[in-house]
Each structure stands twice: as C-alpha cells, then as structure tokens.
C-alpha cells in the first residue's frame, strides 16, 4: 500500500485516455476570444477594499473502537482587506507581513455536529437527525458584524427575497409524505397533509439531508452545508453594505468567494436565488456595484489557462472569453450550450494577470442568466464589473498559493484547519458535546 500512488500512476501510463486540456490541436479560433485588458468593456472603477469569503470542513472518527461514529465541523470566514495597503506593499520588493496582517480583519462562523453513527435523539433515522441538526444550526448561528446580527435562517429568507423585501415563506417538499411546495415560515411549519403532520423546516429546502447515509462519513453533505453557509455570509455582508452605504462602501468593495460562484448538488436551487438576489441588488444600486466574483485556483479551466499561457497563446493582460467552443474543448461535453445552467450564478473567464499568473474568475452577469440552455452570455459584454475586478486581481497577487490572491489567502488563513491540530481539537469538542 505504501507504493499505491506509484502503482496507480504506472497503470494509468499503460492506458490510453483523452485529456482535453493536454491536446492543443487547432486553436486558431481562440484568437477571436482573447480580449486585451484595456478593451474589456465596463465600468473602470477603483476598488478600495476587498472582502473574501472562504470556508473549510472536516470529519473525524471520534470514538475509539467505534469507527462508525463520525463528528463534523464546518466553518466560514470573511476577511476584510484594505487594498490601499496592498497596493503600497506591492511597490515594495519584500512585502511586510505585519503591514498586510494589519490590513486584514476577519470574522468567523462555525458549526459542529455528529454526522454519522450518532443521532439527535433515540428513534430517528440519519436523515431526520441531519434535518434537525441543520435546522438548529441555522436557528442559532449568527452572522455578527458591526450593524448586522442575523441568524443563518434569517439570511436564507433574505436570499430567497430581494435586498428590499425579505421572503416570508420558503417552499419545501415534505421529506416524509412527499407533499410538494409547502410554504414554511421562519421558525418552521407543520406538513399540510393532515395524515402526516411532521415538522418542516426552511432548511429542508436545501435538501442536504437527502445525501446523508447511516454508514459513511457524510463528508459530501457537510461540504454542501459549508457552501450554503459561505453564500449566506456573502449575502449578509453585501446586504449590510447595500443598506448602509450603497453609493460609497458598496461601490468600492469587491466581494471574493474562494472557488467559483456555484452551488453544487442537492442545494443547487440556491444558484438561482443568488443570481436573482445579486442582480436585483445591482438594479437597486444607483452607481456601480455590487462587485462580486469567485476565484478558482485549480480545476480543468485553470489547467487549460495554464496550457495556453505556457504556449504564449494567452499573454499577460489578456482575458479569454469562455464560449461554447472553449467549454466543449475543456470539459469534453457534447452539450456545451447548456453547460453550467444548473450550477453557476456567474460566468467563467480565464485571465492571465500582468505578472503572469493564470486565474479563473466567475463574474455575475448584469442581468439575465450567465448560463442557460442556449449558450448563455459568454461576455465580456454584459459584465460591467469585470474591469474593476481584473484590477483587484492584478493588484493582489499572492505567492502564498499558486495563482492565489491575498484576500482569499487571508480568509483561508482564518478558515483553514491546521493539519493535526484540527482533528485533535475536533475530538475534544465532540467528547464534550456528545459526552463521550
Ligand atoms: Zn408530510
């Protein structure tokens, strides 16, 4: 087993398979899709600060001799970064870590729960246990920053509504009797089917419990929970700036999500909620903003971008528009025109930074869907925040991570678990909470 990796590599070497990002082949058509930085249409606007949101999650087998008992922990952090300090530091040959640290403020939300082999109470299955735990987390965990003090549940109703009007109900399908579209108010409701009558929670709409299994570590379900929490942290912070400083702070702040602007798996319907919510915020903002993007440091789009960069097909300061042809090429899909419509609430662009790094950004469209069943809007027209976002990406390059940027690195520093320490702490928390 010690040589497993070498063995798998050797097996892979003997097989023929197709890696789309390896083979460049005929790429003349790509030149139609590259845009020089100066020619990207949109608002050229100075961003003064960035707020990056990142999270992490971990599961651990916490009971000696009972490996089926698994405990989980998830957290999301937001880091505020003063870009004026970053721009000054960029002029220095050796950036001062203390100056960078002082430019960063962070806030954190975390949740812990038994994810398998342990239940909320006797006589409930794992799915019910998960439903009750996620409901409790959403009721009790607060996003607290100056001027905002809302539970995750309140933020979920906010995201379902508009920046002006919080939704009063969220539609839920009953997990017990399958009655569809039951309106659930904040605080919970009861199934409308008189023969059923189980308690329903707004968080049932996330459907995270559906993938929970008795035997397993349920790490995927925990990851879905974490990505929803990250989106709600973003929603809370953006709404705060929109409410309190629409023409000033909102117009000069870039929100950066670590990873693409996407919602995978069971809670995917939040993709549409997020797209509608932030486009409505854009419509209700007199000047430019909100500025929101996702940054990917790895994945097939990043690999493709780096292959282009190595071959000087994408030069520093150039943006690649990812239309159907690029999607067909990179993702090897026969159906590229409908790619992404169930997952992403922004459009992907590959950008080669002025210093040579390759970054894949996801940017929300000003209006209408970024991806739909007919190819969506490849851009760059229709993404007026793009030039300002590229400015920040250029100004905040980080050598801490391959193709990273400093705001995300800062948020990550607060949201990540140090290997070793993290799992020991988790064992301790679990022993106290579960009384082991
Ligand atoms: Zn029911």
Boltz pocket constraint, residues with backbone or C-beta under 6 A from the ligand:
constraints:
  - pocket:
      binder: B
      contacts: [[A, 174], [A, 175], [A, 176], [A, 177], [A, 178], [A, 179], [A, 191], [A, 192], [A, 193], [A, 196], [A, 197], [A, 198]]
      max_distance: 6.0
